[in-house]
Amino acid sequence: MNALSNTFRTPLLAIFVSVFLFETALCISQTQPKQTLHQLQAKAQQGDADAQFHLGLLYEHGSPTTPRDSAMALGWFRRSAGQGDARAENALGVAYRYGDGVPENDAVGFEWFYKAALKGNPEAQSNLAEAYGGHGTPKNDSEKLSWILESARNGYQPTQVSLCNAYQRNTALGTDPTMAYAWCLIAQTAVAEHPEVVAGYLTKVQLVLTPSQSEEAKMLASSWNANRKSGGTMPLHSRSFLSTNSQTLDSLFNTLTKSPTAISHYTRSNGCESGHWVDSVMSDGEILKLEDDSIWKVDSVDTVDSSLWIDTDNVTVCDGKLINTDDNSTVGARQLN
């Protein structure tokens, strides 16, 4: 089982950005902030889906003019989503996925993510990819990969960073340094937080690139940046990869899916237990959660390695250590629960 992204832990990032931008707009007229809010409310009451969505954001997070009110937020999100606003549908998905103002319900969250993702919302596509890790729907790695790619191609920077890393590793995508470098270059143009992460990925992949691979990657990134708004896309693999790798697209996707029986079966050998995988990486690799809800604290000397582990990496559990069988790294760790 490969892992493609550990960036999904922040699905509210774009919502926070939207709140910041909107509240900044409200503060432009310092003399009449209440009138501006009143105008927004009037538009929302008249059925303006965009105004309804932004009112939902304000009530979700609160502002100097609007107290935080989860019930009001959900009400406005529902009214906006009822008119087909994909941003509001994604916001409802987040609320149900994490139990924010409503009882936590992964299945309902999945349905809202799915609706918004089909409309091309890249944040919803990212959240839907996470859901296909087994949250509200059966685990399906081929669907997860498809939506990660769709989200990245539609401009969502966290999934671009994920692909920048994934193409450098021996995942089901195959090791394609050209595509890794291309996605790194694309992600670098948009990154605002922790730019050193992308810079580190860039430095690493540049060490193994040939001049022709570097040129192809720059061409791919430049073409995507120039054409994405008019429907430009990105290939699954570079020409240099395809010219030296006989693996077909069909066989590539076939390697992504394992039967539920195989996934859930643990095998013990030499005191070690295989069949586990990473559910989430927290605190820059200091804490790991596996699929069985076990929590592990990684030895401080090994957090550099564990911070690079990503969701659904295969893991073998041994006494005092975790072995990542996807990238052949091992970290010392102790179980906390």
Residue frames relative to the residue before (quaternion, step in Angstrom):
aa qw qx qy qz dx dy dz
M 1.0000 0.0000 0.0000 0.0000 0.00 0.00 0.00
N 0.2273 -0.7864 0.5554 0.1464 3.57 -0.65 0.97
A 0.2892 -0.7291 0.5862 0.2031 3.53 -1.29 0.17
L 0.1875 -0.8355 0.5133 0.0572 3.53 -0.83 0.94
S 0.8415 0.0433 -0.0091 0.5384 3.59 1.04 -0.40
N 0.0726 -0.7545 0.6472 0.0810 3.52 -1.10 0.78
T 0.4875 0.6760 -0.4231 0.3556 3.55 1.21 0.41
F 0.5378 0.6602 -0.3967 0.3428 3.58 1.21 -0.12
R 0.4777 0.6802 -0.4387 0.3415 3.53 1.24 0.00
T 0.7401 0.3632 -0.2168 0.5229 3.61 1.25 -0.20
P 0.0603 0.8474 -0.5261 0.0386 3.63 0.66 1.00
L 0.6516 0.5265 -0.3219 0.4411 3.62 1.21 -0.33
L 0.3594 0.7737 -0.4753 0.2151 3.58 1.25 -0.06
A 0.7170 0.4470 -0.2743 0.4592 3.57 0.73 -1.01
I 0.6061 0.5458 -0.3619 0.4513 3.59 1.10 -0.60
F 0.6411 0.5101 -0.3274 0.4707 3.58 0.99 -0.78
V 0.6287 0.5288 -0.3330 0.4629 3.56 1.02 -0.79
S 0.6518 0.5191 -0.3139 0.4551 3.57 0.95 -0.91
V 0.6399 0.5178 -0.3308 0.4614 3.58 0.98 -0.81
F 0.6525 0.5226 -0.3210 0.4451 3.56 0.91 -0.91
L 0.6775 0.4917 -0.3002 0.4573 3.58 0.85 -0.93
F 0.6893 0.4843 -0.3004 0.4473 3.56 0.90 -0.88
E 0.6683 0.4840 -0.3140 0.4696 3.58 0.93 -0.81
T 0.5762 0.5524 -0.3769 0.4698 3.57 1.16 -0.53
A 0.6491 0.5142 -0.3164 0.4628 3.57 0.98 -0.84
L 0.6441 0.5294 -0.3283 0.4439 3.56 1.00 -0.78
C 0.7084 0.4699 -0.2596 0.4582 3.55 1.08 -0.73
I 0.4331 0.7001 -0.4729 0.3143 3.60 1.20 -0.10
S 0.7456 0.2747 -0.1774 0.5807 3.58 1.00 -0.80
Q 0.1893 -0.8307 0.5152 0.0925 3.55 0.10 1.29
T 0.6570 0.5444 -0.3159 0.4150 3.58 1.12 -0.55
Q 0.8115 0.1859 -0.0812 0.5480 3.59 1.12 -0.54
P 0.1084 0.8260 -0.5499 0.0601 3.66 0.75 0.89
K 0.6460 0.5265 -0.3390 0.4365 3.60 0.99 -0.73
Q 0.6282 0.5237 -0.3413 0.4631 3.58 1.03 -0.74
T 0.6304 0.5275 -0.3347 0.4609 3.61 1.01 -0.78
L 0.6563 0.4904 -0.3052 0.4854 3.57 0.96 -0.85
H 0.6294 0.5376 -0.3311 0.4530 3.58 1.01 -0.81
Q 0.6450 0.5158 -0.3225 0.4625 3.57 0.99 -0.80
L 0.6320 0.5244 -0.3233 0.4701 3.56 1.04 -0.78
Q 0.6593 0.5063 -0.3046 0.4649 3.55 0.93 -0.89
A 0.6300 0.5371 -0.3320 0.4520 3.56 1.04 -0.79
K 0.6532 0.5039 -0.3112 0.4718 3.57 0.97 -0.86
A 0.6456 0.5237 -0.3208 0.4539 3.56 0.99 -0.84
Q 0.6594 0.5088 -0.3031 0.4630 3.57 0.95 -0.88
Q 0.6718 0.4898 -0.2897 0.4741 3.57 1.13 -0.63
G 0.6376 -0.5805 0.3120 0.3989 3.58 1.28 0.03
D 0.4039 0.7056 -0.4869 0.3193 3.60 1.22 0.30
A 0.3730 -0.7694 0.4744 0.2092 3.60 -0.40 1.23
D 0.6355 0.5271 -0.3373 0.4522 3.58 1.01 -0.75
A 0.6585 0.4907 -0.3055 0.4819 3.59 0.94 -0.84
Q 0.6292 0.5310 -0.3351 0.4581 3.59 1.00 -0.74
F 0.6461 0.5173 -0.3196 0.4614 3.57 0.96 -0.84
H 0.7096 0.4583 -0.2766 0.4582 3.59 0.83 -0.94
L 0.5872 0.5298 -0.3750 0.4836 3.58 1.13 -0.48
G 0.6160 0.5442 -0.3358 0.4601 3.56 1.04 -0.76
L 0.6416 0.5202 -0.3182 0.4653 3.57 0.99 -0.82
L 0.6590 0.5173 -0.3136 0.4469 3.56 0.91 -0.89
Y 0.6947 0.4521 -0.2771 0.4861 3.57 0.89 -0.88
E 0.5996 0.5758 -0.3593 0.4241 3.58 1.12 -0.61
H 0.8236 0.2414 -0.0897 0.5054 3.56 0.86 -0.97
G 0.4418 -0.7052 0.4536 0.3189 3.58 1.22 -0.28
S 0.0084 -0.7704 0.6375 -0.0076 3.55 -1.27 0.47
P 0.6979 -0.4515 0.3189 0.4554 3.61 -1.20 0.11
T 0.7479 0.3746 -0.2134 0.5047 3.59 1.14 -0.57
T 0.7719 0.2877 -0.1346 0.5506 3.59 1.25 -0.33
P 0.3179 -0.7550 0.5341 0.2089 3.63 -0.50 1.09
R 0.5622 -0.5929 0.4523 0.3575 3.55 -1.16 0.60
D 0.1068 0.7830 -0.5975 0.1363 3.55 -0.81 1.06
S 0.2970 -0.8018 0.4925 0.1623 3.58 -0.12 1.31
A 0.6403 0.5342 -0.3359 0.4379 3.57 0.98 -0.79
M 0.6563 0.4909 -0.3050 0.4851 3.59 0.96 -0.88
A 0.6291 0.5435 -0.3378 0.4413 3.58 0.96 -0.85
L 0.6870 0.4778 -0.2878 0.4657 3.56 0.83 -0.98
G 0.6191 0.5555 -0.3427 0.4366 3.56 1.06 -0.74
W 0.6987 0.4468 -0.2746 0.4867 3.58 0.91 -0.88
F 0.6054 0.5359 -0.3614 0.4645 3.59 1.05 -0.65
R 0.6545 0.5144 -0.3188 0.4533 3.58 0.96 -0.85
R 0.6612 0.4990 -0.3206 0.4593 3.59 0.93 -0.83
S 0.6564 0.4905 -0.3107 0.4816 3.59 1.01 -0.77
A 0.6606 0.5005 -0.3055 0.4687 3.57 0.94 -0.89
G 0.6032 0.5740 -0.3501 0.4291 3.57 1.11 -0.65
Q 0.6923 0.4134 -0.2651 0.5288 3.55 1.27 -0.38
G 0.6294 -0.5997 0.3131 0.3824 3.55 1.28 0.30
D 0.3877 0.7162 -0.5004 0.2938 3.62 1.17 0.33
A 0.3857 -0.7631 0.4716 0.2155 3.60 -0.47 1.22
R 0.6104 0.5533 -0.3635 0.4348 3.61 1.05 -0.65
A 0.6656 0.4871 -0.2963 0.4816 3.57 1.00 -0.82
E 0.6168 0.5345 -0.3446 0.4638 3.58 1.05 -0.71
N 0.6540 0.4981 -0.3107 0.4771 3.57 0.97 -0.83
A 0.6337 0.5333 -0.3294 0.4533 3.60 1.01 -0.81
L 0.6439 0.4981 -0.3205 0.4843 3.59 1.03 -0.74
G 0.6157 0.5464 -0.3420 0.4532 3.56 1.05 -0.73
V 0.6472 0.5113 -0.3099 0.4730 3.57 0.98 -0.87
A 0.6400 0.5410 -0.3251 0.4382 3.59 0.95 -0.91
Y 0.7128 0.4327 -0.2595 0.4871 3.59 0.89 -0.91
R 0.6157 0.5583 -0.3547 0.4282 3.60 1.03 -0.71
Y 0.8113 0.2543 -0.1064 0.5156 3.57 0.94 -0.90
G 0.4909 -0.6994 0.4190 0.3070 3.59 1.22 0.23
D 0.3434 0.7431 -0.4985 0.2851 3.58 0.98 0.85
G 0.8408 0.0048 -0.0466 0.5393 3.58 -0.12 1.30
V 0.7456 0.2037 -0.1500 0.6165 3.57 1.32 -0.13
P 0.6117 -0.5222 0.4078 0.4323 3.61 -1.17 0.33
E 0.5282 -0.6375 0.4526 0.3312 3.58 -0.91 0.88
N 0.1238 0.7814 -0.5959 0.1375 3.56 -0.81 1.06
D 0.2809 -0.8046 0.5028 0.1443 3.56 -0.08 1.32
A 0.6368 0.5464 -0.3417 0.4233 3.59 0.99 -0.76
V 0.6626 0.4715 -0.3040 0.4962 3.59 0.96 -0.82
G 0.6197 0.5425 -0.3393 0.4545 3.58 1.01 -0.79
F 0.6294 0.5399 -0.3258 0.4540 3.57 0.98 -0.85
E 0.6608 0.5199 -0.3181 0.4380 3.60 0.87 -0.91
W 0.6688 0.4820 -0.3070 0.4755 3.60 0.96 -0.82
F 0.6285 0.5219 -0.3390 0.4666 3.61 0.97 -0.79
Y 0.6514 0.5368 -0.3149 0.4340 3.55 0.95 -0.92
K 0.6473 0.5198 -0.3193 0.4570 3.58 0.94 -0.89
A 0.7041 0.4635 -0.2692 0.4657 3.57 0.85 -0.99
A 0.6365 0.5418 -0.3322 0.4369 3.58 1.01 -0.78
L 0.6418 0.5318 -0.3241 0.4475 3.57 1.01 -0.79
K 0.6698 0.4763 -0.2921 0.4891 3.58 1.22 -0.47
G 0.6149 -0.6073 0.3276 0.3817 3.58 1.27 0.15
N 0.4196 0.6947 -0.4904 0.3175 3.61 1.19 0.25
P 0.3603 -0.7877 0.4487 0.2201 3.64 -0.37 1.16
E 0.6138 0.5288 -0.3654 0.4583 3.62 1.09 -0.57
A 0.6446 0.5006 -0.3178 0.4826 3.57 1.00 -0.79
Q 0.6236 0.5359 -0.3395 0.4568 3.59 1.03 -0.72
S 0.6327 0.5145 -0.3147 0.4857 3.57 1.08 -0.76
N 0.6766 0.4821 -0.2883 0.4760 3.58 0.92 -0.90
L 0.6252 0.5272 -0.3351 0.4678 3.58 1.08 -0.70
A 0.6085 0.5436 -0.3480 0.4616 3.58 1.04 -0.74
E 0.6455 0.5008 -0.3183 0.4809 3.58 0.97 -0.81
A 0.6356 0.5391 -0.3339 0.4404 3.58 0.96 -0.84
Y 0.6585 0.5039 -0.3128 0.4633 3.58 1.05 -0.69
G 0.5054 0.5945 -0.4387 0.4458 3.55 1.29 0.25
G 0.6925 -0.4762 0.2608 0.4749 3.57 1.29 0.11
H 0.5298 0.6100 -0.4129 0.4202 3.58 1.20 0.52
G 0.8484 0.0062 -0.0483 0.5271 3.57 -0.18 1.28
T 0.7648 0.1427 -0.1022 0.6199 3.56 1.31 0.00
P 0.6185 -0.5495 0.3755 0.4177 3.63 -1.07 0.48
K 0.5808 -0.5943 0.4361 0.3454 3.54 -1.11 0.75
N 0.1031 0.7889 -0.5933 0.1224 3.57 -0.81 1.02
D 0.2450 -0.8307 0.4842 0.1247 3.57 -0.11 1.30
S 0.6167 0.5352 -0.3700 0.4431 3.61 1.06 -0.57
E 0.6468 0.4884 -0.3193 0.4911 3.61 1.03 -0.74
K 0.6152 0.5485 -0.3477 0.4470 3.58 0.99 -0.80
L 0.6699 0.4955 -0.2965 0.4666 3.58 0.88 -0.95
S 0.6438 0.5423 -0.3266 0.4298 3.58 0.92 -0.91
W 0.7193 0.4393 -0.2592 0.4716 3.59 0.90 -0.91
I 0.5677 0.5518 -0.3899 0.4703 3.60 1.15 -0.47
L 0.6702 0.4944 -0.2920 0.4704 3.55 0.90 -0.94
E 0.6523 0.5175 -0.3142 0.4560 3.58 0.95 -0.87
S 0.6566 0.5138 -0.3059 0.4597 3.57 0.96 -0.87
A 0.6682 0.4950 -0.2994 0.4678 3.57 0.92 -0.89
R 0.6651 0.5014 -0.3028 0.4632 3.56 0.95 -0.87
N 0.6893 0.4576 -0.2737 0.4905 3.58 1.18 -0.53
G 0.6794 -0.5746 0.2631 0.3729 3.56 1.23 0.38
Y 0.4862 0.6608 -0.4567 0.3441 3.64 1.18 0.21
Q 0.4198 -0.7801 0.4115 0.2142 3.53 -0.33 1.31
P 0.6377 0.5322 -0.3708 0.4155 3.68 0.84 -0.69
T 0.6888 0.4443 -0.3041 0.4855 3.61 0.94 -0.72
Q 0.5661 0.5643 -0.3877 0.4592 3.59 1.18 -0.42
V 0.6384 0.5077 -0.3149 0.4853 3.58 1.02 -0.82
S 0.6242 0.5521 -0.3292 0.4441 3.57 1.01 -0.82
L 0.6904 0.4570 -0.2805 0.4857 3.59 0.91 -0.89
C 0.5622 0.5910 -0.3703 0.4444 3.58 1.12 -0.67
N 0.7061 0.4246 -0.2437 0.5116 3.57 1.04 -0.82
A 0.6782 0.5367 -0.3108 0.3943 3.59 0.80 -1.00
Y 0.6771 0.4984 -0.3063 0.4464 3.59 0.94 -0.82
Q 0.6219 0.5320 -0.3532 0.4533 3.61 1.23 -0.20
R 0.7146 0.4499 -0.2275 0.4850 3.54 1.26 -0.39
N 0.5591 -0.6050 0.4478 0.3477 3.55 -1.25 0.36
T 0.1800 0.7796 -0.5662 0.1981 3.55 0.50 1.26
A 0.7232 -0.4070 0.3045 0.4677 3.58 -1.26 -0.12
L 0.5639 0.5842 -0.3929 0.4317 3.59 1.22 -0.29
G 0.4196 -0.6502 0.5065 0.3804 3.53 1.12 -0.64
T 0.4953 -0.6428 0.4895 0.3191 3.57 -1.20 0.48
D 0.0909 0.7941 -0.5853 0.1367 3.56 -0.43 1.28
P 0.2018 -0.8313 0.5038 0.1205 3.61 0.15 1.24
T 0.5795 0.5809 -0.3814 0.4257 3.58 1.12 -0.51
M 0.6919 0.4459 -0.2750 0.4969 3.58 0.88 -0.95
A 0.5942 0.5584 -0.3653 0.4492 3.60 1.07 -0.68
Y 0.6838 0.4810 -0.2871 0.4675 3.59 0.85 -0.96
A 0.6334 0.5358 -0.3365 0.4455 3.60 0.98 -0.81
W 0.6980 0.4515 -0.2800 0.4802 3.60 0.87 -0.93
C 0.5935 0.5511 -0.3642 0.4598 3.60 1.10 -0.59
L 0.6582 0.5067 -0.3062 0.4650 3.58 0.93 -0.89
I 0.6499 0.5068 -0.3103 0.4737 3.59 0.98 -0.85
A 0.6782 0.4939 -0.2943 0.4577 3.58 0.86 -0.97
Q 0.6291 0.5650 -0.3387 0.4127 3.57 1.00 -0.78
T 0.6424 0.5364 -0.3328 0.4345 3.59 1.07 -0.65
A 0.7617 0.3728 -0.1960 0.4924 3.61 1.16 -0.46
V 0.5333 0.6694 -0.4115 0.3134 3.59 1.16 -0.43
A 0.1316 -0.8006 0.5827 0.0475 3.55 -0.95 0.93
E 0.7666 0.2695 -0.1416 0.5654 3.56 1.14 -0.66
H 0.8446 0.0403 -0.0853 0.5270 3.57 -0.95 0.97
P 0.0475 0.8282 -0.5557 0.0546 3.62 0.68 1.03
E 0.5521 0.6235 -0.3971 0.3855 3.59 1.20 -0.41
V 0.5722 0.5886 -0.3883 0.4189 3.60 1.15 -0.49
V 0.6907 0.4482 -0.2742 0.4968 3.58 0.84 -0.97
A 0.6190 0.5442 -0.3442 0.4497 3.58 1.03 -0.78
G 0.6460 0.5178 -0.3174 0.4624 3.58 1.03 -0.76
Y 0.6400 0.5090 -0.3193 0.4789 3.57 1.01 -0.82
L 0.6364 0.5376 -0.3215 0.4500 3.57 0.98 -0.85
T 0.6647 0.5097 -0.3022 0.4549 3.55 0.87 -0.98
K 0.6622 0.5242 -0.3044 0.4404 3.56 0.95 -0.92
V 0.7213 0.4434 -0.2696 0.4587 3.58 0.79 -0.96
Q 0.5959 0.5801 -0.3687 0.4152 3.61 1.09 -0.60
L 0.6011 0.5920 -0.3493 0.4076 3.57 1.16 -0.57
V 0.7659 0.3541 -0.1897 0.5020 3.59 1.13 -0.56
L 0.5197 0.6566 -0.4110 0.3603 3.60 1.24 -0.05
T 0.3397 -0.6734 0.6109 0.2408 3.52 -1.17 0.67
P 0.6624 -0.4987 0.3504 0.4356 3.64 -1.14 0.33
S 0.6707 0.4935 -0.3164 0.4544 3.61 0.93 -0.80
Q 0.6316 0.5169 -0.3310 0.4736 3.60 1.05 -0.70
S 0.6374 0.5297 -0.3245 0.4559 3.57 1.00 -0.81
E 0.6662 0.4994 -0.2996 0.4659 3.57 0.93 -0.87
E 0.6480 0.5085 -0.3243 0.4651 3.59 0.97 -0.82
A 0.6453 0.5249 -0.3195 0.4539 3.59 0.97 -0.85
K 0.6584 0.5002 -0.3114 0.4683 3.58 0.93 -0.86
M 0.6332 0.5242 -0.3256 0.4672 3.58 1.05 -0.75
L 0.6545 0.5127 -0.3106 0.4608 3.59 0.94 -0.89
A 0.6794 0.4871 -0.2940 0.4634 3.58 0.89 -0.92
S 0.6601 0.5080 -0.3068 0.4605 3.56 0.95 -0.87
S 0.6534 0.5129 -0.3085 0.4635 3.57 0.98 -0.85
W 0.6514 0.5099 -0.3215 0.4608 3.58 0.94 -0.86
N 0.6694 0.5047 -0.3074 0.4501 3.59 0.87 -0.93
A 0.6996 0.4786 -0.2726 0.4552 3.58 1.01 -0.79
N 0.8167 0.3258 -0.1166 0.4619 3.58 1.00 -0.80
R 0.4444 0.7325 -0.4543 0.2441 3.62 1.18 -0.23
K 0.6649 0.5137 -0.3198 0.4379 3.61 0.98 -0.75
S 0.7234 0.3892 -0.2401 0.5172 3.57 1.18 -0.43
G 0.7221 -0.4677 0.2421 0.4487 3.56 1.21 0.46
G 0.3852 0.7215 -0.4929 0.2968 3.57 1.23 0.23
T 0.1455 -0.8007 0.5778 0.0617 3.58 -1.09 0.63
M 0.3934 -0.6790 0.5555 0.2752 3.56 -1.31 -0.26
P 0.4693 -0.6691 0.4863 0.3091 3.60 -1.01 0.72
L 0.5899 -0.5514 0.4435 0.3890 3.54 -1.29 0.28
H 0.8078 0.0493 0.0007 0.5874 3.56 1.04 -0.79
S 0.5435 -0.6220 0.4691 0.3126 3.51 -1.25 0.54
R 0.6285 -0.5231 0.4061 0.4078 3.56 -1.27 0.32
S 0.6431 0.5328 -0.3332 0.4376 3.59 0.98 -0.80
F 0.6310 0.5150 -0.3316 0.4762 3.60 1.08 -0.69
L 0.7011 0.4839 -0.2785 0.4435 3.57 0.80 -1.03
S 0.6467 0.5381 -0.3275 0.4301 3.59 1.08 -0.64
T 0.7636 0.3294 -0.1874 0.5228 3.59 1.19 -0.42
N 0.7138 0.3822 -0.2340 0.5382 3.59 1.28 -0.02
S 0.2874 -0.8004 0.5070 0.1405 3.56 -0.59 1.12
Q 0.4382 0.7035 -0.4630 0.3142 3.60 1.25 -0.04
T 0.3185 -0.7581 0.5400 0.1794 3.59 -0.78 1.01
L 0.6616 -0.4978 0.3746 0.4173 3.54 -1.28 0.31
D 0.6382 0.5327 -0.3369 0.4420 3.60 0.97 -0.79
S 0.6933 0.4603 -0.2925 0.4711 3.57 0.84 -0.91
L 0.5851 0.5737 -0.3671 0.4402 3.57 1.11 -0.61
F 0.7108 0.4331 -0.2697 0.4843 3.57 0.82 -0.92
N 0.6006 0.5631 -0.3697 0.4307 3.60 1.07 -0.57
T 0.6449 0.5271 -0.3327 0.4422 3.59 1.06 -0.65
L 0.5973 0.6052 -0.3618 0.3822 3.59 1.19 -0.37
T 0.7522 0.4195 -0.2022 0.4663 3.59 1.05 -0.74
K 0.0696 -0.7598 0.6460 0.0253 3.51 -0.94 1.00
S 0.5506 -0.5985 0.4491 0.3703 3.57 -1.15 0.53
P 0.6149 -0.5543 0.3979 0.3955 3.61 -1.13 0.58
T 0.6182 0.5503 -0.3526 0.4367 3.59 1.04 -0.70
A 0.6707 0.4911 -0.3005 0.4677 3.55 0.94 -0.89
I 0.6525 0.5325 -0.3189 0.4347 3.56 0.98 -0.82
S 0.7608 0.4065 -0.2086 0.4610 3.56 0.86 -0.94
H 0.5878 0.6046 -0.3701 0.3899 3.62 1.22 -0.17
Y 0.1958 -0.7747 0.5937 0.0951 3.56 -0.74 1.07
T 0.1288 -0.7907 0.5962 0.0522 3.58 -0.94 0.87
R 0.2069 -0.7841 0.5758 0.1038 3.56 -0.78 1.04
S 0.1187 0.7674 -0.6205 0.1100 3.54 -0.99 0.92
N 0.8471 -0.0036 -0.0373 0.5300 3.57 -0.85 1.01
G 0.7188 -0.4578 0.2547 0.4570 3.56 0.98 0.82
C 0.6476 0.4892 -0.3203 0.4887 3.59 1.26 0.05
E 0.2657 -0.7698 0.5669 0.1243 3.56 -1.16 0.66
S 0.1479 -0.7937 0.5868 0.0613 3.58 -0.56 1.16
G 0.5881 0.6004 -0.4182 0.3446 3.57 -1.29 0.08
H 0.5706 0.5651 -0.3935 0.4474 3.58 1.27 0.11
W 0.0627 -0.7780 0.6188 0.0891 3.55 -1.31 0.16
V 0.6025 -0.5790 0.4225 0.3509 3.54 -1.29 0.46
D 0.2482 -0.7492 0.5972 0.1426 3.56 -0.95 0.93
S 0.7858 -0.1670 0.1179 0.5837 3.59 0.96 -0.82
V 0.2761 -0.7224 0.6158 0.1505 3.51 -1.32 0.61
M 0.0364 -0.8293 0.5564 -0.0371 3.57 -0.69 1.09
S 0.8383 0.2071 -0.1491 0.4818 3.54 -1.35 0.41
D 0.6498 -0.5600 0.3092 0.4106 3.56 0.86 1.07
G 0.7687 -0.3886 0.1866 0.4725 3.54 0.93 0.94
E 0.5015 0.6667 -0.4295 0.3458 3.60 1.23 -0.07
I 0.7779 0.2064 -0.1011 0.5848 3.57 1.12 -0.72
L 0.0745 -0.7775 0.6238 0.0289 3.56 -0.99 0.92
K 0.1431 -0.7534 0.6352 0.0917 3.54 -1.09 0.80
L 0.2475 -0.7721 0.5701 0.1325 3.56 -0.87 1.00
E 0.7208 -0.4821 0.2957 0.4008 3.56 -1.32 0.29
D 0.6730 0.4798 -0.2958 0.4790 3.59 1.21 -0.44
D 0.5474 -0.6499 0.3478 0.3962 3.58 1.38 0.37
S 0.4306 0.6700 -0.4939 0.3489 3.60 1.18 0.33
I 0.2492 -0.7672 0.5804 0.1114 3.56 -1.05 0.89
W 0.0971 -0.8125 0.5749 -0.0047 3.55 -0.85 1.04
K 0.2443 -0.7398 0.6097 0.1458 3.57 -1.03 0.86
V 0.2998 -0.7825 0.5266 0.1433 3.55 -0.63 1.19
D 0.5485 -0.5972 0.4694 0.3496 3.57 -1.06 0.76
S 0.5826 -0.6397 0.3734 0.3346 3.56 -0.90 0.95
V 0.6496 0.5305 -0.3290 0.4340 3.60 1.05 -0.68
D 0.7288 0.4377 -0.2319 0.4728 3.60 1.22 -0.40
T 0.4524 0.7213 -0.4477 0.2729 3.62 1.21 -0.06
V 0.5321 0.6054 -0.4200 0.4171 3.61 1.18 -0.37
D 0.6813 0.4654 -0.2794 0.4910 3.58 1.01 -0.83
S 0.7107 0.4715 -0.2850 0.4374 3.60 0.76 -1.01
S 0.5884 0.5793 -0.3814 0.4156 3.62 1.12 -0.49
L 0.6688 0.4811 -0.2917 0.4859 3.58 1.24 -0.40
W 0.5000 0.6260 -0.4433 0.4020 3.60 1.26 -0.05
I 0.1161 -0.8108 0.5731 0.0272 3.55 -1.03 0.76
D 0.7457 -0.4666 0.2470 0.4064 3.53 -1.26 0.60
T 0.8426 0.1672 -0.2064 0.4684 3.53 -1.10 1.01
D 0.3253 0.6962 -0.5539 0.3206 3.63 1.13 0.45
N 0.4547 -0.6736 0.5109 0.2801 3.60 -0.97 0.84
V 0.0632 -0.8089 0.5843 -0.0144 3.57 -0.92 0.94
T 0.1730 -0.7300 0.6510 0.1158 3.52 -1.15 0.79
V 0.2614 -0.7782 0.5585 0.1189 3.57 -0.84 1.05
C 0.0171 0.7745 -0.6310 0.0419 3.54 -0.83 1.07
D 0.6786 -0.4670 0.3475 0.4479 3.57 -1.23 0.21
G 0.8701 0.0537 -0.0655 0.4855 3.54 -0.66 1.16
K 0.7903 0.2232 -0.1614 0.5473 3.60 1.16 0.21
L 0.2364 -0.7192 0.6352 0.1527 3.52 -1.36 0.47
I 0.1705 -0.7900 0.5845 0.0717 3.56 -0.88 0.98
N 0.2455 -0.7513 0.5985 0.1307 3.56 -0.72 1.10
T 0.2103 -0.8274 0.5109 0.1009 3.58 -0.28 1.24
D 0.5566 0.5837 -0.4055 0.4302 3.59 1.27 0.05
D 0.8124 0.1732 -0.1059 0.5466 3.59 0.98 -0.74
N 0.4647 -0.7341 0.3990 0.2932 3.57 1.36 0.29
S 0.4778 0.6296 -0.4743 0.3878 3.58 1.04 0.76
T 0.1892 -0.7775 0.5945 0.0790 3.56 -1.20 0.64
V 0.0531 -0.7914 0.6084 0.0270 3.56 -1.00 0.83
G 0.4521 -0.6401 0.5420 0.3036 3.52 -1.20 0.58
A 0.1153 0.8026 -0.5729 0.1199 3.62 -0.89 0.86
R 0.1545 -0.7571 0.6227 0.1232 3.54 -1.28 0.45
Q 0.4750 -0.6850 0.4809 0.2718 3.54 -1.05 0.84
L 0.3153 -0.7813 0.5180 0.1478 3.55 -0.91 0.98
N 0.7895 0.2425 -0.1477 0.5441 3.62 1.14 -0.36
